[in-house]
Amino acid sequence: MAGLLFLAFAYLAVGQAAANRNGAQTAADAAALAAAQDSRDQLAGRWTEVVRDPTKWRDILRGIAQGLAPSCPRAAELAAQNDASLTGCDEDGLDFRVEVRTDKSVGDSIIPGTEDVRSKAHALAVIDPLCDVEAPGEGPAGDVLPEITCKGDRNWTPDPDDPASLPEPQDLFRVHLAD
């Protein structure tokens, strides 16, 4: 009977550790996605700012833009909302790698030494550009802006005078977890 009771407590300890580890992975995934989405939104905003200058579109649609704010602070916010601390954040172009550690320990259990153990996890989120545009000089001349060609047969001919007709950030870029 004592042996069965010990096994029950051991399974409980393993369950506590697994739940803590799952919490860490959830926090890491959320933090990485938050950083990537923040950067995606900044890229889309930058594109909207230069919509009248198609010579700048191609770089922005490939994720190249000067003066974007760092997105790691957004990752830290999401980690904290998931009871974790951001221990590492690396923004490399369109890739966002984060590392987190849970704020709560595994807790007391029958296994000695677990009361101060905190779970760690990492995640990688990636921004995939969904659209491209003809290079300047390849498209129609004059005041007509070139068409943006996007995956999924969704295309736009931007009208800067009608901001509601412009693509949304999720139309221009896809954010997903990788790794």
N, C-alpha and C positions, 0 to 999 in steps of 0.2 A: 504494500500500500504506500509506504514511504517513497519507494522508487517511482511509482506512478505520479505521486504528487510532485516529486522533483522534476520529472519529465514535463509535467504540465507547466511548471514555472519556467523551465528552460524554453519551451515553445512560446510562452508569453514573452520572454526576453527577446527571442528571435523576432517575434512579431513586432515588438516595440522598435527594434533596430530597423526592420524593414519599413515600417511606417515612417520613421524619421528619415530614412534614405529616400523614400518616395517623395517626401516633402521637400527635401533638398533638390531633387531632380525637377520637381514642379517649379520651384523658385528659380532654378537656373534656366529652364525653358522659357518661363515668363520674362525673365530679365533679358535674355538674348533677343527674344522676339520684340520686346519693348524698344531696345536699342535700335534694331533694324527698322522697325516701323517709324521711329522718330527720324532716322536718317532718310528713309523713303519719303516721308512727309516734307522734309526740308528740300529734298531734290525736286519734288513736284512743285513746291512753292517757288523754288528758284526758276524752274521752267516757266511757270506762270508769269514771273517777273520779266522774263526775256522773250515772251511769246512773240513779240513783234520783230525779233532778230533771229531768224532761222539758222544763222551761222553758228549760234551757240547751242542749238537744240541737241545735236548729235552727242556732244560731250556729256551733257546733262542726262540724256536718256541712257548713256552708258555708265552713269554713276560718277562722272567727273565734274566736280563743281568746287570752286574756291569759296572759302569763307563759311562753310557749314559749321554749326556749333557741334561740339562733341556730344555723342549720344549715350555715353556711359553713365552720366547722372540719371538718365531715365531708367537705365538698367538697375541702378542702385535703388531707385524708388520702388520698382516692381519686386525686387528681391526683398526689401523691407516689408512690403505688403504681404509677402508670403513667409514671414518670420525667418528671414535669412539675411546674411550680410554679404555684400559683394566683396570678394577677396581678389578678384582679377577681372579686367575688362580690356579687350584688345580690339580696336577698330582697324581693320585692314581692308581698305577699299569698300567692297560690298559685303564683306564677311565680318561678323560680330561674335567673338568668342568670349564667354563669361565663365567665371568660377564663383561659386557661392559656398557658404558654410551656414548651417542652421544656427539660429539663435538659441534654440532649446536643445538640451542634451538628450541622449537616449533615455536617461533616467535611471532610477534605482531598479535593480533587478537581482536575481539570484546569482548573476555572473558578476564577480567583483571587477571594479574598475570602469564600469560603463556609466557611472553617474555624471562624469564630466566629458564624455565622448560626444562630439558633434559631427553630424554627417556633412560630407562635402560632395559637390557635384559640379559638372561643367556642361555647357551647351554651346552649340554653334548655330547661329541664324544667318541666313544668306538672303540678299536682295537679288532677284533676277530681273533684269530689264525685259519688258515685254514688247517694247516698241522700237522702231527705227524710223529714220527719215532720210529722204534723198539728200545727198551732200549739196551744199550751196552751189549753184550754177548748173545742177543736173535737172532741176525741176522747172516749172513754169516761170517765166520772167514777169516783171512788173510788180504790182502790189499784192498779187495773190500769194498767200503763204503755201508752202508745200504740204502735202498730206502726210500724216503720221500713220505708219502701217504697224499694226499690232498683231500679236498672236491671237488666234481665235477669230480671225477675219473681222476684227473690229478696227476701223480706220476713222480718223478724224481729219477734217480740214479746219484748223482752228480759226475762230472768229474772235479776235482780241476784244472786240466791242461787245461781245456776249459771253461774259465769264461763265455763265451757267452751262454753256455748250462745251466747255473745255473738259478734257478727261480728268477724272479723279486720280489721286495717288495710286489706288489699287488697280486702275486701268493701265497705268504706265509701268508699274513694278509689282512683282510678286515677292512676298516675304514668306520664308518657310524655314523650318528647322532642318539641319543637316547633321551628319556625324554619326 
